[in-house]
């Protein structure tokens, strides 16, 4: 069959506009990905209401064409990192965290210990992977990691993606961040005495800086809806 007679498929991985994998140039994915966020919205709107007009407008004339749209409920993620400023509110924050209906991540040994203490949960820690501390497990939580070191590596991975073979706490955290549409960070404001060495930057400011850096990249480059709450 000649190329001109082949069916042209309009394939969209997800309306959430997260960066999909690279796809063959024979499809229109490359053109779709090169559009601005507003351009993607316009194209999806046209495809939804008038596929014929879309085929003409985007120069997609072929013998036949198919339109595939995937609509779903936005996925939500809650990241709890750092102990809350007011110790008397620990239980309140922990209960709110566990009652969250989406995926849940804890970043920080002190934070995970607070959740375990307040809610009577057990923590199981795995072996470290490479230069990063290992992943821990807690019932009802999708991922439990160390705090600043792991989150700093997450920021690095978002700026410069590692190889596909890289599998550690930070890479798993990145996968969860990319896989959700709405992400909320609960950032505790209590100073962590584990980083009281004067050679270290002030840990509290470092945590805020890293979280803000992660949030900015997710919002600007991956079109995620981000909320940061300091507690």
ABEGO torsion letter per residue (X at the ends): XBAAABBBBBBBABAAGBBBBBBBAABAAAAAAABBAAAAAAAAAAAAABAAAAAAAAGABBABBBBBBBBBBBBBBBBBBEBBABAAAAAAAAAAAAABABBBBBBEAAAAAAAAAAAGBBBBBBBBBEABBBBBBBBGBABBBBBAAAAAAAAAAAABBBBAABBBAAAAAAAAAAABABBBBBBBABBBAAAABAABBBAAAAAAAAAAAAAAAAAAAAGBBBBBBBX
